[in-house]
Structure formats: structure tokens, C-alpha cells
Amino acid sequence: MKKLFAILSVVGILCLGSVGAYAQEEEAAPAATEMSEPAPAPATDYNPETDVEGEPMHQILKKQYMDGGVQWMTPVLLCLILGLAISIERIIYLNMATTNTKKFVAKVEEELNSSGVEAAKELCRNTRGPVASIFYQGLDRYDEGVDMVEKTVTSYGSVQMAQLENGLSWIGLFIALAPSLGFLGTVVGMVLAFDAIAAAGDMSPTVVASGMKVALLTTIAGLIAAIILQIFYNYILAKIESLVLAMEDSSISLVDMLTKYNKK
């Protein structure tokens, strides 16, 4: 969690720095104009990636956020922020849990054959990741027989899998909730449009424009939030699947390793 907060802090500082630099450029521009002689205004540099009709992208997003209705856009934004926070925390956790399984299994086998079970347990204790934790639990039950080791590895593997999947239900909730809130804003926008028609007694575009704009913007915001979170969700699932596969393969290797060690 400390690393997550550090990352979010760096991103916030960078964003504030860019906004501050933009503000300084706006303040410096009038001063330079007053000191210089009148000259033809240069052509405005238009960057399609950051500007829309000469306006910075963050100003456009802010305007669309306000036009969509703060009371309807804020819940969608909160779903996106919370979902991203949990996703980033899960990605950091899973990356820290990822190790070179083949290299680790080879080291454990070497320690087991050269120095015994206690040395292999010490190696597992000093190695991070779910595979090392499973190996430690299995080696800790070695005195009770290989069958008990196999049962322990299976049971503790389920515990490690649950820890890897921790928080996924919340991400799934936000993926479903964001578009639902967007559609709720859509329905409210349509109701506002019909109320405006009833009040004005006219079907002109200007009467229904504001309500329709709320409806469309909230729908877009909800769908964008869900798409972003879905990408992170699928990436996390892929990481978990690879770790679970490594856990299963290494568990079989541990049982085979201890079986050979018993025959010595």
C-alpha cells in the first residue's frame, strides 16, 4: 500500500506541475505582448492530442464533466478512481509475488540434497512469493510423511489462491456499477428533456438540448470507466492464472523431490 500511495503522489505532483506550467505560460504571454511592438498574431499551434479547438484537453474534460451534471458524473468518477486504486495495488502485489519458479525449485532441491530439510526450509522462509510459502508449509510437514505433505500443499495452495484473488470482487463491482450509474444519468437526462418539452410546449432542439446532453455524457463516462477497469481486471486475471499454474507445477515437483529424498 505504501508503494501505491507513492505512485499516486508522484502522478499528482506531475499533474499539478503541468497545470502550474500552463498557468505561468498564460501569465507570461500578456506581459510579453505589452513590452513588444504590435505585430501580426502568430498562427495558433494546434495539437490534436492535447487541444480541441484551441482549448487544452483538461479544460475540455472539465467542461464536459460539468455539463454532464456533477451529481451524476461524480459517482462514475469515484468508481473509476477506486477501481484503479485496487487494480494498481493488485498489480504491484502480483508482480512482487512473481518469481523465477524453475530457478527456485532447483535451489530448494540443491539445499535439500546437500544440507537437509531445515536448510531447504530456511531458503523458503527467505524467499518471497506464494510458491515459497507453499514449499515451506510442505517441508514443515515432512516428518509426518509425504502423503501429509501433499495434503498440506493442496490446502495451503487454496489459501494462497484466495490471497491472490483478494479485491477482484470489488473491481468487478465497479465494472458493473459504472455503466449502470451512467445509464441512470441517461434516464434522468431524458426525464429532464421531457420536462422541458412539457414546460415549453415546444419540441425545438434548444428545449431538449440540455437534458439530452446530460443523458449522453453520463452514458459515455460510465462506459469509458467500465472499459478501463475491464482492461485492468483481465490483466490481473492473467497474472493470477500464471501464478496458479506455477504453484501447481512446483507443488508436484516438491512431492517428487521429497519422495526421492526419502529413498536415500
C-alpha positions in Angstrom: 0.0 0.0 0.0 2.9 2.4 0.7 4.2 1.9 -2.9 0.7 2.5 -4.2 0.4 5.8 -2.3 3.9 6.8 -3.5 2.9 6.2 -7.1 -0.4 8.2 -6.8 1.6 11.0 -5.1 4.1 11.2 -8.0 1.3 11.2 -10.5 -0.5 14.0 -8.6 2.7 16.1 -8.4 3.3 15.7 -12.2 -0.3 16.7 -12.9 0.0 19.8 -10.7 3.3 20.7 -12.2 1.9 20.6 -15.7 -1.1 22.7 -14.7 1.2 25.2 -13.0 3.5 25.5 -16.0 0.4 26.1 -18.2 -0.8 28.8 -15.9 2.7 30.5 -15.9 2.7 30.5 -19.7 -0.7 32.2 -19.8 0.5 34.9 -17.3 3.7 35.5 -19.2 2.0 35.8 -22.6 0.2 39.2 -21.9 3.4 40.7 -20.4 5.5 39.9 -23.4 2.8 41.3 -25.7 2.8 44.7 -23.8 6.6 45.1 -24.0 6.9 44.2 -27.7 5.8 46.3 -30.6 2.5 45.5 -32.3 3.0 42.6 -34.7 0.7 40.2 -36.5 -0.6 37.5 -34.3 1.2 34.2 -35.0 -0.8 31.2 -36.0 -2.0 29.1 -33.1 -0.2 25.8 -32.7 -2.8 23.2 -32.7 -2.0 19.8 -31.1 -4.8 17.3 -31.8 -3.7 15.1 -29.0 -3.9 17.8 -26.3 -6.1 20.5 -27.7 -9.7 20.6 -29.0 -10.5 23.8 -31.0 -7.6 25.6 -29.3 -8.5 24.6 -25.7 -6.3 22.3 -23.5 -7.6 18.8 -23.1 -8.0 19.1 -19.3 -10.3 22.2 -19.8 -12.4 20.3 -22.3 -12.7 17.3 -19.9 -13.6 19.7 -17.0 -16.3 21.3 -19.2 -17.8 18.0 -20.2 -17.8 16.9 -16.6 -19.7 19.9 -15.5 -22.1 19.7 -18.5 -22.9 16.1 -17.6 -24.0 17.1 -14.1 -21.8 16.9 -11.1 -24.3 14.8 -9.2 -24.3 12.1 -11.9 -20.7 12.2 -13.1 -19.1 12.2 -9.6 -20.3 8.6 -8.7 -18.9 7.3 -12.1 -15.6 9.1 -11.4 -15.4 7.6 -7.9 -16.0 4.1 -9.4 -13.1 4.7 -11.8 -10.8 6.1 -9.1 -11.5 3.3 -6.5 -11.3 0.6 -9.2 -8.0 1.9 -10.4 -6.6 2.1 -6.9 -7.5 -1.5 -6.2 -6.2 -2.6 -9.6 -2.8 -0.9 -9.1 -2.5 -2.4 -5.6 -3.2 -5.9 -7.0 -0.8 -5.4 -9.9 2.0 -4.4 -7.5 1.2 -7.3 -5.2 1.2 -9.8 -8.0 4.4 -8.5 -9.6 6.1 -8.8 -6.2 4.8 -12.3 -5.8 6.2 -13.4 -9.2 9.5 -15.2 -9.1 11.6 -17.5 -11.3 9.9 -20.7 -10.2 12.3 -23.1 -12.1 15.3 -21.5 -10.5 13.8 -21.5 -7.1 12.8 -25.2 -7.3 16.4 -26.1 -8.4 17.8 -24.2 -5.4 15.4 -26.0 -3.0 16.4 -29.4 -4.4 20.1 -28.5 -4.1 19.7 -27.4 -0.5 17.6 -30.5 0.3 20.2 -32.9 -1.1 23.2 -31.1 0.3 22.1 -29.8 3.7 18.7 -31.4 4.5 15.2 -30.3 5.2 16.0 -27.5 7.6 18.2 -25.7 5.1 15.6 -26.0 2.4 13.0 -24.5 4.8 15.3 -21.6 5.6 15.7 -20.9 1.9 11.9 -20.9 1.5 11.5 -18.7 4.5 13.8 -16.1 3.0 12.1 -16.1 -0.5 9.0 -14.1 -1.3 6.1 -15.3 -3.2 3.3 -17.9 -2.9 5.4 -20.8 -4.3 8.0 -20.3 -1.5 5.2 -20.2 1.1 3.7 -23.5 -0.2 7.1 -25.1 -0.2 7.7 -24.0 3.4 4.4 -25.4 4.6 5.1 -28.7 2.8 8.6 -29.1 4.2 7.4 -28.2 7.6 5.2 -31.4 7.5 7.9 -33.6 6.1 8.2 -35.6 9.4 4.5 -36.6 9.1 5.1 -38.3 5.7 4.9 -37.5 2.0 1.1 -38.0 2.0 0.6 -35.3 4.6 3.0 -33.0 2.7 0.8 -33.5 -0.4 -2.4 -32.7 1.6 -0.8 -29.7 3.2 0.5 -28.3 -0.1 -3.0 -28.7 -1.7 -4.8 -27.0 1.3 -2.3 -24.1 1.6 -2.4 -23.6 -2.2 -6.1 -22.8 -1.9 -5.2 -20.2 0.8 -2.6 -18.6 -1.4 -5.0 -18.6 -4.4 -7.6 -16.7 -2.3 -5.0 -14.2 -1.3 -4.1 -13.6 -4.9 -7.7 -13.0 -5.8 -8.3 -10.6 -3.0 -10.0 -7.4 -4.2 -11.2 -8.8 -7.5 -14.8 -8.8 -6.4 -14.6 -5.0 -5.8 -13.1 -4.4 -9.2 -15.9 -6.5 -10.7 -18.5 -4.4 -8.8 -17.1 -1.1 -10.1 -17.1 -2.5 -13.7 -20.8 -3.3 -13.4 -21.6 -0.2 -11.3 -20.0 2.5 -13.5 -22.2 1.9 -16.7 -25.2 1.4 -14.5 -24.7 4.8 -13.0 -24.2 6.2 -16.4 -27.4 4.7 -17.7 -29.2 6.1 -14.6 -27.9 9.6 -15.6 -29.2 8.9 -19.1 -32.7 8.1 -17.8 -32.6 11.3 -15.7 -31.4 13.3 -18.7 -34.3 12.0 -20.8 -36.8 12.9 -18.0 -35.3 16.4 -17.8 -35.7 16.7 -21.6 -39.4 15.7 -21.5 -40.0 18.1 -18.6 -38.5 20.9 -20.6 -40.8 20.0 -23.5 -43.8 19.9 -21.3 -42.9 23.3 -19.7 -42.3 25.0 -23.0 -44.9 23.2 -25.1 -42.5 23.0 -27.9 -40.2 20.3 -29.4 -37.5 22.6 -30.6 -33.9 21.3 -30.3 -32.9 24.1 -27.9 -35.6 23.0 -25.4 -34.3 19.4 -25.1 -30.6 20.0 -25.8 -29.5 20.3 -22.1 -31.3 17.2 -21.0 -30.1 15.1 -23.9 -26.5 16.3 -23.3 -26.7 15.1 -19.7 -28.0 11.7 -20.9 -25.3 11.2 -23.5 -22.3 12.4 -21.3 -23.2 10.2 -18.4 -23.5 7.2 -20.6 -20.1 7.9 -22.2 -18.5 8.4 -18.9 -19.9 5.2 -17.5 -18.8 3.1 -20.5 -15.3 4.6 -20.5 -14.8 3.8 -16.8 -16.0 0.3 -17.3 -13.8 -0.3 -20.3 -10.7 1.0 -18.5 -11.4 -1.2 -15.4 -12.1 -4.2 -17.6 -8.7 -4.0 -19.2 -7.0 -3.9 -15.7 -9.3 -6.7 -14.5 -8.3 -9.0 -17.4 -4.6 -8.3 -16.9 -4.9 -9.2 -13.2 -6.7 -12.4 -14.0 -4.0 -13.4 -16.5 -1.3 -12.7 -13.8 -3.2 -14.8 -11.3 -3.6 -17.7 -13.7 0.1 -17.8 -14.5 0.9 -17.8 -10.7 -1.6 -20.5 -10.0 -0.1 -22.6 -12.8 3.4 -22.1 -11.4 2.1 -23.1 -7.9 0.6 -26.3 -9.2 3.7 -27.3 -11.2 6.0 -26.5 -8.3 3.8 -28.5 -5.8 4.1 -31.6 -7.9 7.9 -31.0 -8.1 8.1 -30.7 -4.3 6.3 -34.1 -3.8 8.5 -35.8 -6.3 11.6 -34.2 -4.7 10.7 -35.4 -1.2 9.8 -38.9 -2.5 13.3 -39.2 -3.9 14.8 -37.8 -0.7 13.1 -40.5 1.3 14.6 -43.2 -0.8 18.2 -42.2 0.1 
